Amino acid sequence: MTRLKALRKERGFTQIKMQMLTGIDQSDYSKIESGRRHYTFEQCRRIAQALGTSMDYLAGLTDEKAPYPRTEEY
């Protein structure tokens, strides 16, 4: 989870700020960040949105930090 921590620090966010942005309890977020707990799909989505990145970047599937363009849902 080093990408997660590095990106959070790059954005200037604390774990408490991430709790406010994502609704994930700070202690749970700390465990996710340190790799002692896995996040759910929904938690990953909320974290990616809060950090302005993609879920693929958080998972290590791409080195591109920028999020994908959002599409309109009809």
PQR file of N, CA, C, O and H, with PARSE charges and radii, in Angstrom:
ATOM      1  N   MET A   1       0.808  -1.198   0.000 -0.4000 1.5000
ATOM      2  CA  MET A   1       0.000   0.000   0.000 -0.0000 2.0000
ATOM      3  C   MET A   1       0.855   1.267   0.000  0.5500 1.7000
ATOM      4  O   MET A   1       0.382   2.329   0.407 -0.5500 1.4000
ATOM      5  N   THR A   2       2.061   1.172  -0.435 -0.4000 1.5000
ATOM      6  CA  THR A   2       2.909   2.355  -0.426 -0.0000 2.0000
ATOM      7  C   THR A   2       2.387   3.424  -1.378  0.5500 1.7000
ATOM      8  O   THR A   2       2.552   4.612  -1.103 -0.5500 1.4000
ATOM      9  H   THR A   2       2.445   0.310  -0.766  0.4000 1.0000
ATOM     10  N   ARG A   3       1.769   3.045  -2.477 -0.4000 1.5000
ATOM     11  CA  ARG A   3       1.188   4.032  -3.402 -0.0000 2.0000
ATOM     12  C   ARG A   3       0.111   4.849  -2.705  0.5500 1.7000
ATOM     13  O   ARG A   3       0.022   6.064  -2.886 -0.5500 1.4000
ATOM     14  H   ARG A   3       1.635   2.079  -2.701  0.4000 1.0000
ATOM     15  N   LEU A   4      -0.684   4.187  -1.928 -0.4000 1.5000
ATOM     16  CA  LEU A   4      -1.776   4.842  -1.231 -0.0000 2.0000
ATOM     17  C   LEU A   4      -1.242   5.903  -0.271  0.5500 1.7000
ATOM     18  O   LEU A   4      -1.709   7.042  -0.275 -0.5500 1.4000
ATOM     19  H   LEU A   4      -0.612   3.201  -1.781  0.4000 1.0000
ATOM     20  N   LYS A   5      -0.284   5.536   0.533 -0.4000 1.5000
ATOM     21  CA  LYS A   5       0.295   6.469   1.505 -0.0000 2.0000
ATOM     22  C   LYS A   5       1.021   7.609   0.790  0.5500 1.7000
ATOM     23  O   LYS A   5       0.873   8.773   1.164 -0.5500 1.4000
ATOM     24  H   LYS A   5       0.096   4.611   0.537  0.4000 1.0000
ATOM     25  N   ALA A   6       1.798   7.277  -0.231 -0.4000 1.5000
ATOM     26  CA  ALA A   6       2.543   8.308  -0.962 -0.0000 2.0000
ATOM     27  C   ALA A   6       1.596   9.308  -1.617  0.5500 1.7000
ATOM     28  O   ALA A   6       1.844  10.513  -1.572 -0.5500 1.4000
ATOM     29  H   ALA A   6       1.918   6.331  -0.535  0.4000 1.0000
ATOM     30  N   LEU A   7       0.532   8.829  -2.215 -0.4000 1.5000
ATOM     31  CA  LEU A   7      -0.418   9.720  -2.875 -0.0000 2.0000
ATOM     32  C   LEU A   7      -1.150  10.586  -1.850  0.5500 1.7000
ATOM     33  O   LEU A   7      -1.386  11.770  -2.092 -0.5500 1.4000
ATOM     34  H   LEU A   7       0.331   7.850  -2.252  0.4000 1.0000
ATOM     35  N   ARG A   8      -1.506  10.004  -0.718 -0.4000 1.5000
ATOM     36  CA  ARG A   8      -2.176  10.777   0.340 -0.0000 2.0000
ATOM     37  C   ARG A   8      -1.268  11.908   0.814  0.5500 1.7000
ATOM     38  O   ARG A   8      -1.707  13.049   0.962 -0.5500 1.4000
ATOM     39  H   ARG A   8      -1.314   9.042  -0.522  0.4000 1.0000
ATOM     40  N   LYS A   9       0.000  11.582   1.049 -0.4000 1.5000
ATOM     41  CA  LYS A   9       0.940  12.605   1.508 -0.0000 2.0000
ATOM     42  C   LYS A   9       1.204  13.645   0.429  0.5500 1.7000
ATOM     43  O   LYS A   9       1.358  14.830   0.727 -0.5500 1.4000
ATOM     44  H   LYS A   9       0.357  10.655   0.929  0.4000 1.0000
ATOM     45  N   GLU A  10       1.257  13.204  -0.822 -0.4000 1.5000
ATOM     46  CA  GLU A  10       1.459  14.118  -1.948 -0.0000 2.0000
ATOM     47  C   GLU A  10       0.325  15.142  -2.024  0.5500 1.7000
ATOM     48  O   GLU A  10       0.544  16.302  -2.373 -0.5500 1.4000
ATOM     49  H   GLU A  10       1.132  12.242  -1.064  0.4000 1.0000
ATOM     50  N   ARG A  11      -0.875  14.702  -1.696 -0.4000 1.5000
ATOM     51  CA  ARG A  11      -2.039  15.593  -1.713 -0.0000 2.0000
ATOM     52  C   ARG A  11      -2.110  16.458  -0.447  0.5500 1.7000
ATOM     53  O   ARG A  11      -2.919  17.382  -0.370 -0.5500 1.4000
ATOM     54  H   ARG A  11      -1.053  13.760  -1.412  0.4000 1.0000
ATOM     55  N   GLY A  12      -1.264  16.156   0.537 -0.4000 1.5000
ATOM     56  CA  GLY A  12      -1.261  16.918   1.784 -0.0000 2.0000
ATOM     57  C   GLY A  12      -2.379  16.530   2.736  0.5500 1.7000
ATOM     58  O   GLY A  12      -2.773  17.321   3.593 -0.5500 1.4000
ATOM     59  H   GLY A  12      -0.606  15.406   0.474  0.4000 1.0000
ATOM     60  N   PHE A  13      -2.895  15.307   2.589 -0.4000 1.5000
ATOM     61  CA  PHE A  13      -3.990  14.833   3.425 -0.0000 2.0000
ATOM     62  C   PHE A  13      -3.472  14.018   4.601  0.5500 1.7000
ATOM     63  O   PHE A  13      -2.482  13.296   4.478 -0.5500 1.4000
ATOM     64  H   PHE A  13      -2.575  14.664   1.893  0.4000 1.0000
ATOM     65  N   THR A  14      -4.144  14.135   5.737 -0.4000 1.5000
ATOM     66  CA  THR A  14      -3.879  13.265   6.878 -0.0000 2.0000
ATOM     67  C   THR A  14      -4.851  12.091   6.805  0.5500 1.7000
ATOM     68  O   THR A  14      -5.775  12.088   5.992 -0.5500 1.4000
ATOM     69  H   THR A  14      -4.948  14.721   5.837  0.4000 1.0000
ATOM     70  N   GLN A  15      -4.634  11.103   7.654 -0.4000 1.5000
ATOM     71  CA  GLN A  15      -5.570   9.981   7.691 -0.0000 2.0000
ATOM     72  C   GLN A  15      -6.937  10.445   8.195  0.5500 1.7000
ATOM     73  O   GLN A  15      -7.962   9.895   7.792 -0.5500 1.4000
ATOM     74  H   GLN A  15      -3.883  11.106   8.314  0.4000 1.0000
ATOM     75  N   ILE A  16      -6.962  11.446   9.070 -0.4000 1.5000
ATOM     76  CA  ILE A  16      -8.237  11.999   9.545 -0.0000 2.0000
ATOM     77  C   ILE A  16      -8.971  12.671   8.388  0.5500 1.7000
ATOM     78  O   ILE A  16     -10.187  12.529   8.262 -0.5500 1.4000
ATOM     79  H   ILE A  16      -6.129  11.892   9.399  0.4000 1.0000
ATOM     80  N   LYS A  17      -8.242  13.402   7.542 -0.4000 1.5000
ATOM     81  CA  LYS A  17      -8.855  14.032   6.364 -0.0000 2.0000
ATOM     82  C   LYS A  17      -9.434  12.956   5.447  0.5500 1.7000
ATOM     83  O   LYS A  17     -10.527  13.126   4.905 -0.5500 1.4000
ATOM     84  H   LYS A  17      -7.254  13.517   7.645  0.4000 1.0000
ATOM     85  N   MET A  18      -8.709  11.852   5.272 -0.4000 1.5000
ATOM     86  CA  MET A  18      -9.207  10.758   4.444 -0.0000 2.0000
ATOM     87  C   MET A  18     -10.473  10.159   5.046  0.5500 1.7000
ATOM     88  O   MET A  18     -11.381   9.764   4.315 -0.5500 1.4000
ATOM     89  H   MET A  18      -7.822  11.714   5.712  0.4000 1.0000
ATOM     90  N   GLN A  19     -10.537  10.092   6.359 -0.4000 1.5000
ATOM     91  CA  GLN A  19     -11.749   9.611   7.023 -0.0000 2.0000
ATOM     92  C   GLN A  19     -12.918  10.520   6.677  0.5500 1.7000
ATOM     93  O   GLN A  19     -14.008  10.041   6.366 -0.5500 1.4000
ATOM     94  H   GLN A  19      -9.799  10.413   6.952  0.4000 1.0000
ATOM     95  N   MET A  20     -12.697  11.825   6.729 -0.4000 1.5000
ATOM     96  CA  MET A  20     -13.765  12.772   6.412 -0.0000 2.0000
ATOM     97  C   MET A  20     -14.188  12.679   4.946  0.5500 1.7000
ATOM     98  O   MET A  20     -15.372  12.797   4.633 -0.5500 1.4000
ATOM     99  H   MET A  20     -11.811  12.214   6.982  0.4000 1.0000
ATOM    100  N   LEU A  21     -13.225  12.468   4.050 -0.4000 1.5000
ATOM    101  CA  LEU A  21     -13.524  12.417   2.619 -0.0000 2.0000
ATOM    102  C   LEU A  21     -14.164  11.109   2.171  0.5500 1.7000
ATOM    103  O   LEU A  21     -14.968  11.095   1.239 -0.5500 1.4000
ATOM    104  H   LEU A  21     -12.262  12.372   4.304  0.4000 1.0000
ATOM    105  N   THR A  22     -13.809  10.012   2.832 -0.4000 1.5000
ATOM    106  CA  THR A  22     -14.255   8.693   2.377 -0.0000 2.0000
ATOM    107  C   THR A  22     -15.286   8.019   3.276  0.5500 1.7000
ATOM    108  O   THR A  22     -16.003   7.121   2.834 -0.5500 1.4000
ATOM    109  H   THR A  22     -13.155  10.023   3.589  0.4000 1.0000
ATOM    110  N   GLY A  23     -15.364   8.445   4.521 -0.4000 1.5000
ATOM    111  CA  GLY A  23     -16.257   7.776   5.464 -0.0000 2.0000
ATOM    112  C   GLY A  23     -15.668   6.495   6.035  0.5500 1.7000
ATOM    113  O   GLY A  23     -16.355   5.760   6.745 -0.5500 1.4000
ATOM    114  H   GLY A  23     -14.782   9.175   4.879  0.4000 1.0000
ATOM    115  N   ILE A  24     -14.401   6.222   5.731 -0.4000 1.5000
ATOM    116  CA  ILE A  24     -13.714   5.040   6.272 -0.0000 2.0000
ATOM    117  C   ILE A  24     -13.060   5.448   7.579  0.5500 1.7000
ATOM    118  O   ILE A  24     -12.290   6.407   7.614 -0.5500 1.4000
ATOM    119  H   ILE A  24     -13.843   6.819   5.155  0.4000 1.0000
ATOM    120  N   ASP A  25     -13.355   4.735   8.647 -0.4000 1.5000
ATOM    121  CA  ASP A  25     -12.788   5.036   9.952 -0.0000 2.0000
ATOM    122  C   ASP A  25     -11.264   5.140   9.879  0.5500 1.7000
ATOM    123  O   ASP A  25     -10.627   4.354   9.178 -0.5500 1.4000
ATOM    124  H   ASP A  25     -13.981   3.956   8.619  0.4000 1.0000
ATOM    125  N   GLN A  26     -10.680   6.093  10.588 -0.4000 1.5000
ATOM    126  CA  GLN A  26      -9.241   6.336  10.526 -0.0000 2.0000
ATOM    127  C   GLN A  26      -8.439   5.092  10.886  0.5500 1.7000
ATOM    128  O   GLN A  26      -7.417   4.824  10.254 -0.5500 1.4000
ATOM    129  H   GLN A  26     -11.198   6.731  11.157  0.4000 1.0000
ATOM    130  N   SER A  27      -8.869   4.335  11.874 -0.4000 1.5000
ATOM    131  CA  SER A  27      -8.111   3.138  12.255 -0.0000 2.0000
ATOM    132  C   SER A  27      -8.164   2.087  11.141  0.5500 1.7000
ATOM    133  O   SER A  27      -7.171   1.410  10.876 -0.5500 1.4000
ATOM    134  H   SER A  27      -9.699   4.553  12.387  0.4000 1.0000
ATOM    135  N   ASP A  28      -9.313   1.955  10.495 -0.4000 1.5000
ATOM    136  CA  ASP A  28      -9.426   1.038   9.358 -0.0000 2.0000
ATOM    137  C   ASP A  28      -8.585   1.535   8.189  0.5500 1.7000
ATOM    138  O   ASP A  28      -7.911   0.752   7.520 -0.5500 1.4000
ATOM    139  H   ASP A  28     -10.120   2.505  10.710  0.4000 1.0000
ATOM    140  N   TYR A  29      -8.630   2.842   7.948 -0.4000 1.5000
ATOM    141  CA  TYR A  29      -7.836   3.418   6.856 -0.0000 2.0000
ATOM    142  C   TYR A  29      -6.350   3.179   7.102  0.5500 1.7000
ATOM    143  O   TYR A  29      -5.610   2.857   6.172 -0.5500 1.4000
ATOM    144  H   TYR A  29      -9.178   3.479   8.491  0.4000 1.0000
ATOM    145  N   SER A  30      -5.914   3.335   8.340 -0.4000 1.5000
ATOM    146  CA  SER A  30      -4.509   3.100   8.694 -0.0000 2.0000
ATOM    147  C   SER A  30      -4.109   1.659   8.398  0.5500 1.7000
ATOM    148  O   SER A  30      -3.016   1.404   7.893 -0.5500 1.4000
ATOM    149  H   SER A  30      -6.515   3.597   9.095  0.4000 1.0000
ATOM    150  N   LYS A  31      -4.989   0.728   8.711 -0.4000 1.5000
ATOM    151  CA  LYS A  31      -4.719  -0.687   8.443 -0.0000 2.0000
ATOM    152  C   LYS A  31      -4.671  -0.969   6.943  0.5500 1.7000
ATOM    153  O   LYS A  31      -3.854  -1.768   6.486 -0.5500 1.4000
ATOM    154  H   LYS A  31      -5.877   0.936   9.122  0.4000 1.0000
ATOM    155  N   ILE A  32      -5.544  -0.314   6.177 -0.4000 1.5000
ATOM    156  CA  ILE A  32      -5.532  -0.466   4.724 -0.0000 2.0000
ATOM    157  C   ILE A  32      -4.213   0.054   4.179  0.5500 1.7000
ATOM    158  O   ILE A  32      -3.567  -0.599   3.360 -0.5500 1.4000
ATOM    159  H   ILE A  32      -6.208   0.336   6.548  0.4000 1.0000
ATOM    160  N   GLU A  33      -3.822   1.229   4.638 -0.4000 1.5000
ATOM    161  CA  GLU A  33      -2.608   1.865   4.150 -0.0000 2.0000
ATOM    162  C   GLU A  33      -1.360   1.051   4.472  0.5500 1.7000
ATOM    163  O   GLU A  33      -0.419   1.019   3.679 -0.5500 1.4000
ATOM    164  H   GLU A  33      -4.348   1.760   5.303  0.4000 1.0000
ATOM    165  N   SER A  34      -1.346   0.400   5.617 -0.4000 1.5000
ATOM    166  CA  SER A  34      -0.175  -0.387   6.018 -0.0000 2.0000
ATOM    167  C   SER A  34      -0.214  -1.826   5.498  0.5500 1.7000
ATOM    168  O   SER A  34       0.738  -2.582   5.690 -0.5500 1.4000
ATOM    169  H   SER A  34      -2.111   0.426   6.261  0.4000 1.0000
ATOM    170  N   GLY A  35      -1.320  -2.206   4.838 -0.4000 1.5000
ATOM    171  CA  GLY A  35      -1.422  -3.541   4.279 -0.0000 2.0000
ATOM    172  C   GLY A  35      -1.911  -4.595   5.252  0.5500 1.7000
ATOM    173  O   GLY A  35      -1.873  -5.786   4.939 -0.5500 1.4000
ATOM    174  H   GLY A  35      -2.093  -1.592   4.682  0.4000 1.0000
ATOM    175  N   ARG A  36      -2.368  -4.184   6.423 -0.4000 1.5000
ATOM    176  CA  ARG A  36      -2.881  -5.145   7.403 -0.0000 2.0000
ATOM    177  C   ARG A  36      -4.351  -5.459   7.184  0.5500 1.7000
ATOM    178  O   ARG A  36      -4.914  -6.330   7.847 -0.5500 1.4000
ATOM    179  H   ARG A  36      -2.398  -3.218   6.677  0.4000 1.0000
ATOM    180  N   ARG A  37      -4.967  -4.746   6.253 -0.4000 1.5000
ATOM    181  CA  ARG A  37      -6.377  -4.969   5.929 -0.0000 2.0000
ATOM    182  C   ARG A  37      -6.579  -4.638   4.454  0.5500 1.7000
ATOM    183  O   ARG A  37      -5.956  -3.718   3.923 -0.5500 1.4000
ATOM    184  H   ARG A  37      -4.509  -4.038   5.715  0.4000 1.0000
ATOM    185  N   HIS A  38      -7.453  -5.394   3.804 -0.4000 1.5000
ATOM    186  CA  HIS A  38      -7.777  -5.130   2.406 -0.0000 2.0000
ATOM    187  C   HIS A  38      -9.037  -4.282   2.351  0.5500 1.7000
ATOM    188  O   HIS A  38      -9.921  -4.399   3.199 -0.5500 1.4000
ATOM    189  H   HIS A  38      -7.959  -6.141   4.235  0.4000 1.0000
ATOM    190  N   TYR A  39      -9.103  -3.429   1.342 -0.4000 1.5000
ATOM    191  CA  TYR A  39     -10.308  -2.625   1.205 -0.0000 2.0000
ATOM    192  C   TYR A  39     -11.295  -3.298   0.265  0.5500 1.7000
ATOM    193  O   TYR A  39     -10.933  -4.116  -0.580 -0.5500 1.4000
ATOM    194  H   TYR A  39      -8.385  -3.334   0.653  0.4000 1.0000
ATOM    195  N   THR A  40     -12.543  -2.925   0.445 -0.4000 1.5000
ATOM    196  CA  THR A  40     -13.594  -3.436  -0.429 -0.0000 2.0000
ATOM    197  C   THR A  40     -13.581  -2.630  -1.729  0.5500 1.7000
ATOM    198  O   THR A  40     -12.903  -1.607  -1.827 -0.5500 1.4000
ATOM    199  H   THR A  40     -12.836  -2.260   1.132  0.4000 1.0000
ATOM    200  N   PHE A  41     -14.320  -3.091  -2.702 -0.4000 1.5000
ATOM    201  CA  PHE A  41     -14.448  -2.367  -3.960 -0.0000 2.0000
ATOM    202  C   PHE A  41     -14.958  -0.949  -3.706  0.5500 1.7000
ATOM    203  O   PHE A  41     -14.419   0.017  -4.247 -0.5500 1.4000
ATOM    204  H   PHE A  41     -14.870  -3.921  -2.622  0.4000 1.0000
ATOM    205  N   GLU A  42     -15.984  -0.833  -2.892 -0.4000 1.5000
ATOM    206  CA  GLU A  42     -16.581   0.471  -2.600 -0.0000 2.0000
ATOM    207  C   GLU A  42     -15.586   1.385  -1.883  0.5500 1.7000
ATOM    208  O   GLU A  42     -15.514   2.574  -2.191 -0.5500 1.4000
ATOM    209  H   GLU A  42     -16.422  -1.617  -2.453  0.4000 1.0000
ATOM    210  N   GLN A  43     -14.824   0.851  -0.937 -0.4000 1.5000
ATOM    211  CA  GLN A  43     -13.809   1.654  -0.249 -0.0000 2.0000
ATOM    212  C   GLN A  43     -12.730   2.112  -1.221  0.5500 1.7000
ATOM    213  O   GLN A  43     -12.284   3.257  -1.157 -0.5500 1.4000
ATOM    214  H   GLN A  43     -14.883  -0.115  -0.686  0.4000 1.0000
ATOM    215  N   CYS A  44     -12.314   1.245  -2.104 -0.4000 1.5000
ATOM    216  CA  CYS A  44     -11.312   1.592  -3.103 -0.0000 2.0000
ATOM    217  C   CYS A  44     -11.827   2.708  -3.999  0.5500 1.7000
ATOM    218  O   CYS A  44     -11.085   3.636  -4.321 -0.5500 1.4000
ATOM    219  H   CYS A  44     -12.677   0.314  -2.156  0.4000 1.0000
ATOM    220  N   ARG A  45     -13.079   2.628  -4.400 -0.4000 1.5000
ATOM    221  CA  ARG A  45     -13.690   3.654  -5.243 -0.0000 2.0000
ATOM    222  C   ARG A  45     -13.703   5.005  -4.538  0.5500 1.7000
ATOM    223  O   ARG A  45     -13.373   6.027  -5.138 -0.5500 1.4000
ATOM    224  H   ARG A  45     -13.682   1.875  -4.138  0.4000 1.0000
ATOM    225  N   ARG A  46     -14.090   5.006  -3.253 -0.4000 1.5000
ATOM    226  CA  ARG A  46     -14.144   6.258  -2.498 -0.0000 2.0000
ATOM    227  C   ARG A  46     -12.750   6.846  -2.280  0.5500 1.7000
ATOM    228  O   ARG A  46     -12.571   8.062  -2.343 -0.5500 1.4000
ATOM    229  H   ARG A  46     -14.358   4.176  -2.766  0.4000 1.0000
ATOM    230  N   ILE A  47     -11.771   5.993  -2.026 -0.4000 1.5000
ATOM    231  CA  ILE A  47     -10.390   6.450  -1.842 -0.0000 2.0000
ATOM    232  C   ILE A  47      -9.863   7.044  -3.145  0.5500 1.7000
ATOM    233  O   ILE A  47      -9.253   8.114  -3.137 -0.5500 1.4000
ATOM    234  H   ILE A  47     -11.916   5.005  -1.975  0.4000 1.0000
ATOM    235  N   ALA A  48     -10.093   6.364  -4.253 -0.4000 1.5000
ATOM    236  CA  ALA A  48      -9.627   6.865  -5.549 -0.0000 2.0000
ATOM    237  C   ALA A  48     -10.255   8.218  -5.863  0.5500 1.7000
ATOM    238  O   ALA A  48      -9.569   9.116  -6.352 -0.5500 1.4000
ATOM    239  H   ALA A  48     -10.588   5.496  -4.259  0.4000 1.0000
ATOM    240  N   GLN A  49     -11.536   8.376  -5.592 -0.4000 1.5000
ATOM    241  CA  GLN A  49     -12.195   9.658  -5.837 -0.0000 2.0000
ATOM    242  C   GLN A  49     -11.617  10.749  -4.951  0.5500 1.7000
ATOM    243  O   GLN A  49     -11.374  11.863  -5.416 -0.5500 1.4000
ATOM    244  H   GLN A  49     -12.093   7.647  -5.195  0.4000 1.0000
ATOM    245  N   ALA A  50     -11.395  10.439  -3.678 -0.4000 1.5000
ATOM    246  CA  ALA A  50     -10.869  11.436  -2.739 -0.0000 2.0000
ATOM    247  C   ALA A  50      -9.458  11.877  -3.127  0.5500 1.7000
ATOM    248  O   ALA A  50      -9.097  13.040  -2.947 -0.5500 1.4000
ATOM    249  H   ALA A  50     -11.593   9.534  -3.300  0.4000 1.0000
ATOM    250  N   LEU A  51      -8.666  10.953  -3.654 -0.4000 1.5000
ATOM    251  CA  LEU A  51      -7.280  11.263  -4.011 -0.0000 2.0000
ATOM    252  C   LEU A  51      -7.128  11.714  -5.456  0.5500 1.7000
ATOM    253  O   LEU A  51      -6.025  12.048  -5.888 -0.5500 1.4000
ATOM    254  H   LEU A  51      -8.959  10.008  -3.800  0.4000 1.0000
ATOM    255  N   GLY A  52      -8.218  11.729  -6.202 -0.4000 1.5000
ATOM    256  CA  GLY A  52      -8.169  12.173  -7.587 -0.0000 2.0000
ATOM    257  C   GLY A  52      -7.339  11.271  -8.473  0.5500 1.7000
ATOM    258  O   GLY A  52      -6.544  11.743  -9.286 -0.5500 1.4000
ATOM    259  H   GLY A  52      -9.115  11.458  -5.851  0.4000 1.0000
ATOM    260  N   THR A  53      -7.525   9.974  -8.316 -0.4000 1.5000
ATOM    261  CA  THR A  53      -6.782   8.989  -9.103 -0.0000 2.0000
ATOM    262  C   THR A  53      -7.736   7.885  -9.552  0.5500 1.7000
ATOM    263  O   THR A  53      -8.945   7.974  -9.343 -0.5500 1.4000
ATOM    264  H   THR A  53      -8.170   9.591  -7.656  0.4000 1.0000
ATOM    265  N   SER A  54      -7.187   6.862 -10.161 -0.4000 1.5000
ATOM    266  CA  SER A  54      -8.016   5.723 -10.588 -0.0000 2.0000
ATOM    267  C   SER A  54      -7.807   4.540  -9.654  0.5500 1.7000
ATOM    268  O   SER A  54      -6.798   4.450  -8.954 -0.5500 1.4000
ATOM    269  H   SER A  54      -6.204   6.789 -10.331  0.4000 1.0000
ATOM    270  N   MET A  55      -8.769   3.646  -9.656 -0.4000 1.5000
ATOM    271  CA  MET A  55      -8.633   2.424  -8.872 -0.0000 2.0000
ATOM    272  C   MET A  55      -7.485   1.582  -9.419  0.5500 1.7000
ATOM    273  O   MET A  55      -6.807   0.892  -8.657 -0.5500 1.4000
ATOM    274  H   MET A  55      -9.588   3.719 -10.224  0.4000 1.0000
ATOM    275  N   ASP A  56      -7.261   1.629 -10.725 -0.4000 1.5000
ATOM    276  CA  ASP A  56      -6.150   0.895 -11.328 -0.0000 2.0000
ATOM    277  C   ASP A  56      -4.813   1.381 -10.802  0.5500 1.7000
ATOM    278  O   ASP A  56      -3.906   0.577 -10.584 -0.5500 1.4000
ATOM    279  H   ASP A  56      -7.812   2.189 -11.344  0.4000 1.0000
ATOM    280  N   TYR A  57      -4.675   2.689 -10.593 -0.4000 1.5000
ATOM    281  CA  TYR A  57      -3.422   3.214 -10.044 -0.0000 2.0000
ATOM    282  C   TYR A  57      -3.215   2.692  -8.626  0.5500 1.7000
ATOM    283  O   TYR A  57      -2.112   2.278  -8.269 -0.5500 1.4000
ATOM    284  H   TYR A  57      -5.411   3.342 -10.770  0.4000 1.0000
ATOM    285  N   LEU A  58      -4.262   2.711  -7.827 -0.4000 1.5000
ATOM    286  CA  LEU A  58      -4.146   2.216  -6.451 -0.0000 2.0000
ATOM    287  C   LEU A  58      -3.789   0.735  -6.416  0.5500 1.7000
ATOM    288  O   LEU A  58      -3.080   0.282  -5.517 -0.5500 1.4000
ATOM    289  H   LEU A  58      -5.158   3.048  -8.116  0.4000 1.0000
ATOM    290  N   ALA A  59      -4.282  -0.020  -7.399 -0.4000 1.5000
ATOM    291  CA  ALA A  59      -4.009  -1.455  -7.457 -0.0000 2.0000
ATOM    292  C   ALA A  59      -2.665  -1.783  -8.095  0.5500 1.7000
ATOM    293  O   ALA A  59      -2.252  -2.942  -8.103 -0.5500 1.4000
ATOM    294  H   ALA A  59      -4.858   0.347  -8.130  0.4000 1.0000
ATOM    295  N   GLY A  60      -1.981  -0.778  -8.630 -0.4000 1.5000
ATOM    296  CA  GLY A  60      -0.685  -1.016  -9.251 -0.0000 2.0000
ATOM    297  C   GLY A  60      -0.775  -1.519 -10.679  0.5500 1.7000
ATOM    298  O   GLY A  60       0.200  -2.052 -11.210 -0.5500 1.4000
ATOM    299  H   GLY A  60      -2.317   0.164  -8.623  0.4000 1.0000
ATOM    300  N   LEU A  61      -1.936  -1.356 -11.311 -0.4000 1.5000
ATOM    301  CA  LEU A  61      -2.115  -1.840 -12.682 -0.0000 2.0000
ATOM    302  C   LEU A  61      -1.671  -0.824 -13.723  0.5500 1.7000
ATOM    303  O   LEU A  61      -1.507  -1.161 -14.895 -0.5500 1.4000
ATOM    304  H   LEU A  61      -2.728  -0.924 -10.880  0.4000 1.0000
ATOM    305  N   THR A  62      -1.477   0.419 -13.296 -0.4000 1.5000
ATOM    306  CA  THR A  62      -1.004   1.469 -14.184 -0.0000 2.0000
ATOM    307  C   THR A  62      -0.132   2.432 -13.380  0.5500 1.7000
ATOM    308  O   THR A  62      -0.251   2.532 -12.159 -0.5500 1.4000
ATOM    309  H   THR A  62      -1.610   0.692 -12.344  0.4000 1.0000
ATOM    310  N   ASP A  63       0.733   3.125 -14.083 -0.4000 1.5000
ATOM    311  CA  ASP A  63       1.553   4.142 -13.424 -0.0000 2.0000
ATOM    312  C   ASP A  63       0.993   5.540 -13.655  0.5500 1.7000
ATOM    313  O   ASP A  63       1.580   6.526 -13.210 -0.5500 1.4000
ATOM    314  H   ASP A  63       0.830   3.044 -15.075  0.4000 1.0000
ATOM    315  N   GLU A  64      -0.129   5.628 -14.342 -0.4000 1.5000
ATOM    316  CA  GLU A  64      -0.786   6.899 -14.627 -0.0000 2.0000
ATOM    317  C   GLU A  64      -1.666   7.289 -13.439  0.5500 1.7000
ATOM    318  O   GLU A  64      -2.652   6.615 -13.139 -0.5500 1.4000
ATOM    319  H   GLU A  64      -0.606   4.826 -14.704  0.4000 1.0000
ATOM    320  N   LYS A  65      -1.302   8.382 -12.767 -0.4000 1.5000
ATOM    321  CA  LYS A  65      -2.057   8.810 -11.586 -0.0000 2.0000
ATOM    322  C   LYS A  65      -3.394   9.454 -11.925  0.5500 1.7000
ATOM    323  O   LYS A  65      -4.335   9.383 -11.134 -0.5500 1.4000
ATOM    324  H   LYS A  65      -0.501   8.930 -13.010  0.4000 1.0000
ATOM    325  N   ALA A  66      -3.485  10.078 -13.085 -0.4000 1.5000
ATOM    326  CA  ALA A  66      -4.709  10.800 -13.448 -0.0000 2.0000
ATOM    327  C   ALA A  66      -5.892   9.846 -13.540  0.5500 1.7000
ATOM    328  O   ALA A  66      -5.761   8.732 -14.048 -0.5500 1.4000
ATOM    329  H   ALA A  66      -2.721  10.136 -13.728  0.4000 1.0000
ATOM    330  N   PRO A  67      -7.047  10.286 -13.047 -0.5600 1.5000
ATOM    331  CA  PRO A  67      -8.233   9.421 -13.147  0.2800 2.0000
ATOM    332  C   PRO A  67      -8.728   9.341 -14.576  0.5500 1.7000
ATOM    333  O   PRO A  67      -8.418  10.197 -15.404 -0.5500 1.4000
ATOM    334  N   TYR A  68      -9.493   8.313 -14.851 -0.4000 1.5000
ATOM    335  CA  TYR A  68     -10.105   8.171 -16.157 -0.0000 2.0000
ATOM    336  C   TYR A  68     -11.202   9.213 -16.300  0.5500 1.7000
ATOM    337  O   TYR A  68     -11.808   9.615 -15.308 -0.5500 1.4000
ATOM    338  H   TYR A  68      -9.745   7.618 -14.178  0.4000 1.0000
ATOM    339  N   PRO A  69     -11.460   9.651 -17.516 -0.5600 1.5000
ATOM    340  CA  PRO A  69     -12.575  10.593 -17.712  0.2800 2.0000
ATOM    341  C   PRO A  69     -13.887   9.918 -17.336  0.5500 1.7000
ATOM    342  O   PRO A  69     -14.120   8.754 -17.662 -0.5500 1.4000
ATOM    343  N   ARG A  70     -14.721  10.653 -16.658 -0.4000 1.5000
ATOM    344  CA  ARG A  70     -16.029  10.109 -16.262 -0.0000 2.0000
ATOM    345  C   ARG A  70     -17.000  10.227 -17.414  0.5500 1.7000
ATOM    346  O   ARG A  70     -16.958  11.188 -18.182 -0.5500 1.4000
ATOM    347  H   ARG A  70     -14.532  11.599 -16.393  0.4000 1.0000
ATOM    348  N   THR A  71     -17.868   9.254 -17.528 -0.4000 1.5000
ATOM    349  CA  THR A  71     -18.879   9.276 -18.586 -0.0000 2.0000
ATOM    350  C   THR A  71     -20.218   9.615 -17.958  0.5500 1.7000
ATOM    351  O   THR A  71     -20.472   9.315 -16.791 -0.5500 1.4000
ATOM    352  H   THR A  71     -17.902   8.474 -16.904  0.4000 1.0000
ATOM    353  N   GLU A  72     -21.050  10.231 -18.738 -0.4000 1.5000
ATOM    354  CA  GLU A  72     -22.397  10.545 -18.306 -0.0000 2.0000
ATOM    355  C   GLU A  72     -23.228   9.268 -18.286  0.5500 1.7000
ATOM    356  O   GLU A  72     -23.157   8.466 -19.217 -0.5500 1.4000
ATOM    357  H   GLU A  72     -20.844  10.475 -19.686  0.4000 1.0000
ATOM    358  N   GLU A  73     -23.995   9.079 -17.255 -0.4000 1.5000
ATOM    359  CA  GLU A  73     -24.894   7.917 -17.186 -0.0000 2.0000
ATOM    360  C   GLU A  73     -26.264   8.372 -17.650  0.5500 1.7000
ATOM    361  O   GLU A  73     -26.768   9.404 -17.208 -0.5500 1.4000
ATOM    362  H   GLU A  73     -24.052   9.731 -16.498  0.4000 1.0000
ATOM    363  N   TYR A  74     -26.856   7.609 -18.529 -0.4000 1.5000
ATOM    364  CA  TYR A  74     -28.171   7.960 -19.067 -0.0000 2.0000
ATOM    365  C   TYR A  74     -29.226   7.051 -18.542  0.5500 1.7000
ATOM    366  O   TYR A  74     -30.397   7.200 -18.889 -0.5500 1.4000
ATOM    367  H   TYR A  74     -26.447   6.770 -18.888  0.4000 1.0000
TER
END
